[in-house]
């Protein structure tokens, strides 16, 4: 139940990001649900590998390079999902940052 609720909240966050952030677009609820699923799978499978590979850079930047990795994965999800578009790196960066905030807030709410 927790996983399903997080999936729906992330899909609604993608719709909100597409509505408020220029450069990010989604065609509908179905595309947002698929994008949230793909983004979750990418973050579960590729993010740890990329984080380990870029660990020296991440240490040098005091962890700020993680934001670049998140933006790249957000953009990468848009290349896979039809109906989910990220125009440029700036949009990917802010979209990934907003998704991180929504995820953090969702986890905080679910713990209570």
trRosetta pair geometry for C-beta under 8 A, 3 or more apart (Angstrom, degrees):
i j d omega theta_ij theta_ji phi_ij phi_ji
1 4 5.8 -56 -149 37 31 111
1 5 6.3 30 154 -18 65 108
2 5 5.9 -58 -148 37 28 110
2 6 6.4 27 155 -17 64 107
2 110 6.2 88 -144 -156 107 136
3 6 5.8 -55 -148 37 30 110
3 7 6.4 35 152 -24 63 106
4 7 5.6 -52 -149 32 31 115
4 8 6.5 28 155 -15 64 105
5 8 5.9 -54 -148 37 31 108
5 9 6.3 30 154 -17 65 108
5 110 7.7 147 94 -97 131 119
6 9 5.7 -56 -144 40 32 111
6 10 6.2 32 156 -19 66 107
6 103 7.8 52 -160 -130 106 76
6 106 5.9 116 -121 150 82 142
6 110 7.5 -21 -71 -57 102 151
7 10 5.9 -56 -148 37 27 109
7 11 6.5 27 153 -19 62 106
7 33 7.3 48 157 -148 101 79
7 36 5.7 125 -164 126 66 127
7 37 6.6 29 -146 -78 114 75
7 40 7.1 -52 -106 -31 83 156
8 11 5.6 -53 -148 35 32 112
8 12 6.4 31 153 -16 65 105
8 33 7.8 -10 -106 -110 55 94
9 12 5.7 -55 -148 39 32 110
9 13 6.3 37 150 -23 64 104
9 102 6.9 -178 148 164 100 110
9 106 5.2 136 116 -106 155 138
10 13 5.3 -49 -146 34 34 116
10 14 6.6 39 152 -22 64 99
10 36 4.0 132 108 -144 107 119
10 39 7.1 -154 164 75 133 128
10 40 6.9 107 94 -56 171 109
10 99 7.1 48 -145 -150 90 97
10 102 6.9 137 -107 115 58 127
10 103 7.0 31 -94 -82 102 88
10 106 7.8 -61 -57 -20 77 166
11 14 5.6 -48 -151 31 34 112
11 15 6.7 36 149 -17 63 102
11 29 7.0 60 157 -162 124 68
11 32 4.2 104 -168 133 84 98
11 33 4.6 7 -115 -86 146 53
11 35 7.2 125 -118 63 74 86
11 36 4.1 -88 -69 -16 72 146
12 15 5.5 -49 -150 35 37 114
12 16 6.4 39 150 -18 66 104
12 32 7.3 86 -66 150 26 142
13 16 5.5 -53 -147 39 34 113
13 17 6.2 38 152 -21 66 103
13 36 7.8 108 50 -100 93 116
13 98 7.0 177 178 133 106 96
13 99 6.0 121 130 -113 133 66
13 102 4.1 90 -115 173 147 175
14 17 5.6 -49 -144 35 32 113
14 18 6.3 33 154 -18 63 105
14 26 5.8 90 140 -56 101 156
14 32 4.5 169 84 -147 120 94
14 35 5.3 149 -159 93 165 128
14 36 5.8 -134 -13 -63 135 91
14 39 7.8 175 -78 -3 130 151
14 84 7.2 -32 178 -127 133 120
14 99 7.4 27 -77 -96 73 109
15 18 5.8 -56 -149 37 30 111
15 19 6.4 30 152 -22 63 107
15 26 6.0 -100 -100 69 57 142
15 29 7.1 -6 -77 -99 136 61
15 32 4.9 -14 -54 -104 89 158
16 19 5.6 -55 -147 34 32 112
16 20 6.2 2 166 3 68 112
16 98 7.9 -140 102 154 104 135
17 20 6.5 -71 -139 50 25 91
17 21 5.1 -18 -178 17 69 125
17 24 5.3 -35 134 106 96 153
17 95 5.0 88 179 -131 140 87
17 98 5.3 154 -100 89 110 142
17 99 7.0 -21 -56 -57 151 84
18 21 7.0 -52 -96 51 16 87
18 24 4.9 -116 -100 120 59 91
18 25 5.3 93 -151 -130 109 25
18 26 4.2 -112 -59 11 165 95
18 32 7.7 -114 1 -92 138 109
21 24 4.8 29 90 27 110 118
21 91 6.2 131 148 -145 113 86
21 94 5.8 178 -138 107 135 122
21 95 5.9 180 96 -77 164 84
21 98 7.2 -144 -47 -1 141 153
22 87 7.9 -27 144 22 68 142
22 91 7.0 -105 102 -100 52 115
23 86 6.6 33 145 -162 86 57
23 87 3.9 -107 -152 36 79 117
23 88 5.8 -69 -152 30 131 84
23 90 6.7 36 91 84 179 89
23 91 2.9 -137 115 -78 129 143
23 95 8.0 -128 96 -37 99 118
24 78 8.0 -118 -133 -93 79 140
24 85 7.1 163 -155 89 37 62
24 86 5.5 -3 -106 -107 76 71
24 87 7.3 -111 -58 3 39 85
24 91 5.1 178 -45 175 83 117
24 95 5.0 127 -80 -83 149 134
25 84 7.4 172 92 -151 57 34
25 85 4.3 0 56 55 99 106
25 87 7.9 68 -2 -41 99 94
26 31 5.1 177 -169 101 87 117
26 32 5.0 61 173 -71 151 87
26 35 6.6 -96 -116 1 120 153
26 83 6.3 48 -159 144 59 82
26 84 5.2 4 -107 -107 83 71
26 85 7.5 -166 -69 23 42 70
27 31 4.7 87 48 -2 87 153
27 83 3.9 -83 20 -155 119 98
27 84 7.7 -98 5 -57 82 47
28 31 5.4 99 54 14 65 100
28 32 7.0 -121 109 -4 37 94
28 83 6.8 -48 29 -177 78 134
29 32 5.5 -58 -147 39 33 113
29 33 6.3 35 154 -21 68 104
30 33 5.8 -52 -148 34 31 111
30 34 6.5 27 155 -13 64 106
30 83 7.4 9 91 108 86 166
31 34 5.8 -55 -146 41 32 109
31 35 6.0 34 153 -21 66 108
31 81 6.4 121 -164 159 81 114
31 82 7.2 -101 -121 99 108 54
31 83 3.1 -115 -112 116 140 128
31 84 5.3 176 165 -48 106 83
32 35 5.5 -52 -141 38 30 113
32 36 6.3 33 156 -21 64 104
32 84 7.3 130 -89 -89 44 110
33 36 5.8 -52 -147 35 29 110
33 37 6.5 29 153 -17 62 106
34 37 5.6 -55 -149 38 32 112
34 38 6.2 29 155 -15 67 107
34 81 5.2 153 116 -136 106 118
34 83 7.5 76 56 61 128 120
34 84 7.4 -148 85 -21 95 127
35 38 5.8 -54 -141 41 30 108
35 39 6.0 32 157 -20 65 109
35 77 6.0 95 -158 150 78 117
35 78 7.4 21 -132 -90 117 58
35 81 4.6 -176 -88 92 76 174
35 83 7.7 -123 -45 90 111 88
35 84 4.1 121 -87 -81 132 158
36 39 5.7 -53 -141 39 27 112
36 40 6.3 31 156 -20 61 107
37 40 5.8 -57 -151 35 28 112
37 41 6.5 24 154 -15 64 106
38 41 5.7 -55 -147 39 33 109
38 42 6.1 33 155 -19 67 107
38 77 5.0 142 112 -146 109 97
38 80 5.4 -173 -170 93 149 131
38 81 5.3 -160 23 -55 154 113
39 42 5.7 -52 -143 38 30 111
39 43 6.2 28 157 -16 64 108
39 73 7.3 105 -145 141 75 98
39 74 6.9 23 -126 -113 116 59
39 77 4.5 9 -82 -109 77 162
39 99 7.3 -94 167 -165 150 155
40 43 5.8 -57 -145 39 28 109
40 44 6.2 24 157 -17 64 110
41 44 5.7 -59 -145 39 30 109
41 45 6.0 3 165 1 68 115
42 45 6.4 -70 -135 49 24 93
42 46 5.1 -25 -170 28 68 119
42 47 7.0 88 136 -33 66 91
42 73 5.2 161 134 -167 124 105
42 76 6.3 160 -151 96 152 117
42 77 5.6 -128 7 -75 153 97
42 80 8.0 177 -61 13 129 151
43 46 7.4 -44 -85 54 15 80
43 47 4.7 14 -153 -17 51 139
43 73 6.3 102 -79 154 71 151
44 47 7.2 43 -22 28 9 108
44 48 8.0 -7 177 -8 32 107
45 48 7.7 -93 172 29 15 96
45 49 7.6 -6 148 -2 55 115
46 49 5.7 -68 -157 42 43 111
46 50 5.9 35 155 -16 79 111
46 73 6.5 166 89 -114 122 114
46 76 7.8 -73 86 100 164 158
47 50 5.8 -58 -141 42 30 108
47 51 6.0 34 159 -25 66 108
47 69 6.7 106 -138 149 79 121
47 70 7.8 32 -122 -90 119 63
47 73 6.1 -6 -79 -78 93 159
48 51 5.5 -54 -142 35 31 114
48 52 6.4 28 159 -17 65 104
49 52 6.1 -57 -151 36 29 106
49 53 6.3 24 154 -15 64 111
50 53 5.7 -57 -143 41 32 111
50 54 6.0 4 166 4 68 113
50 69 5.3 151 126 -144 129 121
50 72 7.8 -164 -163 81 160 133
50 73 7.6 -156 29 -61 159 112
51 54 6.5 -71 -140 52 23 91
51 55 6.8 58 152 -71 59 78
51 58 7.0 31 -159 -50 69 161
51 66 7.1 25 -115 -111 99 90
51 69 6.5 83 -78 -175 70 173
52 55 5.7 -13 -156 -36 34 115
54 57 4.8 -49 -175 46 85 114
54 58 5.5 94 122 -31 86 100
54 65 6.0 -140 148 134 126 137
54 69 6.6 -170 50 -73 151 123
55 58 5.3 -57 -140 39 32 116
55 59 6.3 35 160 -22 67 102
56 59 5.8 -53 -148 33 31 110
56 60 6.5 29 154 -17 64 106
57 60 5.7 -55 -149 38 33 112
57 61 6.2 12 159 -2 68 111
57 65 5.0 102 124 -86 99 170
58 61 6.2 -65 -141 48 27 96
58 63 5.9 34 -179 -104 88 39
58 65 4.5 -118 -94 56 63 120
58 66 6.2 64 -131 -48 114 81
59 62 7.6 27 -176 -78 31 32
60 65 7.9 52 63 -26 82 130
61 64 4.3 -102 149 50 110 94
61 65 4.5 115 52 -31 143 93
63 66 5.4 -17 -180 0 70 119
64 67 5.8 -30 -176 15 59 114
64 68 7.7 59 135 -12 67 96
65 68 5.2 -44 -162 31 56 116
65 69 6.5 60 141 -21 73 98
66 69 5.4 -49 -149 35 39 114
66 70 6.3 41 151 -20 67 103
67 70 5.7 -51 -147 36 32 112
67 71 6.4 33 153 -19 64 105
67 93 6.9 44 159 -149 100 91
67 96 7.2 138 -164 103 64 124
67 97 6.8 17 -144 -81 104 96
68 71 5.7 -53 -148 36 32 111
68 72 6.4 34 152 -20 64 106
68 93 7.8 -21 -105 -107 48 99
69 72 5.7 -55 -149 36 31 112
69 73 6.4 26 154 -16 65 107
70 73 5.8 -57 -147 39 31 108
70 74 6.3 35 153 -22 65 106
70 96 4.0 143 135 170 98 134
70 97 7.4 111 107 -64 136 52
70 99 7.8 -170 176 69 116 112
70 100 6.3 -1 -164 -57 157 124
71 74 5.6 -52 -147 34 32 114
71 75 6.4 30 154 -15 64 105
71 89 6.4 59 154 -166 130 76
71 92 4.3 97 -172 124 84 98
71 93 4.1 -9 -107 -88 137 58
71 95 7.7 109 -126 58 72 82
71 96 4.6 -134 -84 15 52 147
71 97 7.9 1 -74 -32 92 81
72 75 5.8 -56 -150 39 31 110
72 76 6.1 35 151 -24 65 108
72 92 7.2 73 -71 148 23 141
73 76 5.2 -49 -141 36 34 117
73 77 6.5 42 156 -24 63 98
73 96 7.2 103 63 -114 84 130
74 77 5.9 -49 -154 28 29 112
74 78 7.1 29 147 -18 59 103
74 86 6.5 115 132 -81 89 163
74 92 4.8 156 87 -162 110 84
74 95 5.3 161 170 97 147 109
74 96 4.0 -131 -27 -71 144 98
74 99 6.7 169 -102 17 123 146
75 78 5.6 -56 -159 31 38 113
75 79 7.0 37 147 -21 67 100
75 86 5.0 -125 -115 87 66 143
75 89 7.0 -31 -66 -106 147 57
75 92 4.0 -18 -57 -113 98 147
76 79 5.7 -51 -155 29 38 111
76 80 6.9 31 150 -15 65 105
77 80 5.8 -60 -153 37 37 109
77 81 6.1 8 162 1 74 113
77 84 6.9 -41 128 113 88 141
78 81 6.4 -63 -128 50 30 93
78 84 5.0 -126 -122 120 70 91
78 85 5.8 93 -169 -136 119 19
78 86 4.0 -161 -20 7 167 98
78 92 7.6 -116 5 -99 135 102
81 84 4.1 22 96 31 119 122
86 91 5.3 -179 -164 105 82 114
86 92 4.9 74 169 -77 141 86
86 95 6.4 -112 -117 24 118 157
87 91 5.2 74 47 16 86 152
88 91 5.4 98 56 13 68 100
88 92 7.1 -126 107 -4 37 94
89 92 5.3 -56 -146 40 37 114
89 93 6.1 43 154 -26 69 102
90 93 5.7 -50 -148 31 29 113
90 94 6.6 16 159 -6 63 106
91 94 6.2 -59 -145 44 30 101
91 95 5.8 31 157 -19 66 113
92 95 5.7 -57 -139 41 27 112
92 96 6.1 27 161 -19 64 109
93 96 6.1 -60 -149 37 23 107
93 97 6.4 22 154 -18 61 109
94 97 5.5 -53 -145 37 34 114
94 98 6.3 33 156 -17 66 104
95 98 5.9 -55 -147 38 30 108
95 99 6.3 31 153 -19 65 107
96 99 5.5 -52 -145 38 32 113
96 100 6.3 38 153 -23 64 103
97 100 5.6 -50 -150 32 31 114
97 101 6.6 31 152 -17 63 103
98 101 5.6 -52 -150 35 35 112
98 102 6.4 35 152 -18 66 104
99 102 5.7 -53 -146 38 33 111
99 103 6.2 33 154 -19 65 108
100 103 5.7 -56 -146 39 29 112
100 104 6.2 32 154 -21 65 107
101 104 5.7 -52 -145 36 30 112
101 105 6.3 27 157 -16 64 108
102 105 5.9 -57 -146 40 29 109
102 106 6.2 31 154 -21 64 108
103 106 5.6 -53 -144 36 29 113
103 107 6.4 29 157 -17 63 105
104 107 5.9 -57 -150 37 28 109
104 108 6.4 29 152 -20 63 108
105 108 5.5 -54 -147 36 32 114
105 109 6.4 32 154 -17 65 105
106 109 5.8 -55 -148 38 30 109
106 110 6.2 27 156 -19 65 109
107 110 5.7 -56 -142 38 30 110
107 111 6.5 36 157 -25 63 104
108 111 6.0 -53 -153 27 29 112
108 112 7.2 17 154 -9 60 105
109 112 6.1 -66 -157 39 35 103
